[in-house]
Amino acid sequence: MKKTIYLYPFLLLLLSYLSSCSNTATVSTAPAKASSWPRGVTYEIFVQSFCDSDGNGIGDIKGMTSKLDYLQDLGVEGIWLMPMNPSPSYHKYDVTDYYGIHPDYGTMEDFKEFIRQAHSRNIKVVMDMVLNHSGVDHPWFQEAMKDKNSPYRDYYVWAHQNDPQTKEEGKIIAGDSDNVNRWHKVQGSDYLYYGYFYGGMPDLNFDNAALKEEVFKIGRYWLKEVGVDGFRLDAARHIFPDDRPEDNHQWWVEFKKEMQKVKPDVYLVGEVWAPADVVAPYTKGLPALFNFEMSWAILDALNSGKGNSLAIKHAGIMDFYKKENPEFIDATILSNHDQNRIMSEVNGDEKKAKMAAALLFTLPGSPYIYYGEEIGMSGKKPDELIREPFLWDVKEKDQCRATWITPTFSTEAVVAPATVQAQQENSMLNHYKTFIRLRNNSNALTYGELKPVQLNNPEISAFERIHQHESLLVLHNLSGAEITLALPVNLQDYRIARFQHNGAALARSKVLLPAYSSLILQR
Ligand SMILES: [Ca+2]
């Protein structure tokens, strides 16, 4: 009996040792797909820059529809669309009609067709919902500004210019806003309006019952009439001012309850730019929240070349969340449309950017990819430069490339287009595909609990992922030097190499980890 048990791992050991010279990844087993959205991978799209179907320079809905096969092939199970409502700005976070589609992007019929096509590929559609504020050009605000007796006046927050609160300084400068002036003048009026982000975005007044009902109506419309699967909720911690956090938490409980009435499985993911202890109470109302703190930790680890604290950090964040809501969805990211792109944050070092992805897809969480990350696009603020056009093909053949902005960072000289990368075995695109496939095919990587492992090598991020009968030991070398180590006695029953990347290998109980390599062992 013993012999038969150990013969198989020994053969795999030998095979893995022999294959360790290869620079590419090898996956020793190919189980059936394990992941299921919302635990799957979600892809964030800035529509304007993704794919332009009609050659007017602006990405659009029909363009996105034509790229659903690409996203399915990448292994994506959900899409988060940045705002598509009518709005005067290129980013469209200052909405002027909550029920419409911006004509630059297409029509409502185009969008319904996009949803149908996405659903037929088992891809869910989540749209950005910007409820904290409207744009100044929204008819509600225009009426409110002109007429103090308008029913829309109280949709916004007003204060007389002599009111001491309008003079207050010291707003908390969060990662999502560097604006310190919250009160904004209206020409010819003694009253100022509250706008957390800037004067172009007046905050809506959630103490007003009529406004709340209006917001519920908007939510119901997109879920029921249009058919989206859920919302990404912008600026979720600013619905009420900074000194009313409990009211913010409670508002989202109320919103979820209303949305569940029309769609019981509605997905809501919130943007709360804050450390885990501030984020945690939001899980009562928002089943999914972005894990910004973990994205900062991953970046620190990559740039210091030390990965040993990452799993402990993640486990600590989980503890905060679990206390509030054991069912919460940990929406992990490397970067999004408000942050410098990960490639730029690691100073264009492709090995580090690849390691960032390796960590994202093997640590716990339901990962989000920011469009273009998978082809190694770079970009640093100002915002337009982290939202540059996706490169589908070499310029003369690219039927889809948006041209509304001339790229500064992600030019073809720096980033190989997707179709080129598809043909290159070691490209960023194939790296993403490999790790997403690995994650999607593993219950332990998708759902498993996290157990940090302490080794004597601070360069290595080591952790176990365990789900029912599947136990994995994950090892990443975040340094530029090769490391050989002996597995601790309590981990020596991890004898099978499930996944090897960049030449990582297991030989007896010794582990060889070349620079920026990853190894996953199973019991
Ligand atoms: Ca277009």
Residues whose N, C-alpha, C, O or C-beta is under 5 A from the ligand:
A	BS01	CA	D52 S53 D54 G55 N56 G57 I58 G59 D60 D104
